[in-house]
Amino acid sequence: MALETSYELAFLVAKNKSPHTAVESLVVPGPLIIANKMLHEDAAKIIKTIPNSDTSVGRRIHEMAQD
């Protein structure tokens, strides 16, 4: 599930022509704050499993562009 989520986030970044670092710096940290403040700690742990590095996002965008 985390890998599928990573691809969906990469698609969103590409669609909005945002820098690859948007996932690493904004998209994942935002929900982590929400999970830690409003939900259960387990929700934050699950969010942290999403591969979100600049390299991962760039690779996923490249892979999707090939298809």
VENVENWO-V228156 format. One record per backbone hydrogen bond with DSSP energy under -1.0 kcal/mol. NH is the residue of the N-H (numbers start at 0). CO is the residue of the C=O. E is the energy in kcal/mol with one decimal. If there is no record, write none. Layout:
nh:NH co:CO e:E
nh:NH co:CO e:E
This chain:
nh:4 co:0 e:-2.3
nh:5 co:1 e:-2.1
nh:6 co:2 e:-2.0
nh:7 co:3 e:-2.1
nh:8 co:4 e:-2.5
nh:9 co:5 e:-2.3
nh:10 co:6 e:-2.4
nh:11 co:7 e:-2.1
nh:12 co:8 e:-2.4
nh:13 co:9 e:-2.5
nh:14 co:10 e:-3.0
nh:15 co:11 e:-1.9
nh:16 co:13 e:-1.3
nh:17 co:12 e:-2.5
nh:21 co:18 e:-2.2
nh:22 co:19 e:-1.0
nh:24 co:20 e:-2.8
nh:25 co:21 e:-2.5
nh:26 co:21 e:-2.4
nh:27 co:22 e:-2.1
nh:29 co:25 e:-2.1
nh:31 co:27 e:-1.8
nh:32 co:28 e:-2.0
nh:33 co:29 e:-2.0
nh:34 co:30 e:-3.1
nh:35 co:31 e:-2.6
nh:36 co:32 e:-2.3
nh:37 co:33 e:-3.2
nh:38 co:34 e:-1.1
nh:42 co:39 e:-1.4
nh:43 co:39 e:-1.0
nh:44 co:40 e:-1.9
nh:45 co:41 e:-2.0
nh:46 co:42 e:-2.1
nh:47 co:43 e:-2.0
nh:48 co:45 e:-1.4
nh:49 co:46 e:-1.7
nh:56 co:52 e:-2.6
nh:57 co:53 e:-2.4
nh:58 co:54 e:-2.4
nh:59 co:55 e:-2.4
nh:60 co:56 e:-2.4
nh:61 co:57 e:-2.3
nh:62 co:58 e:-2.6
nh:63 co:59 e:-2.6
nh:64 co:60 e:-2.0
nh:65 co:61 e:-1.3
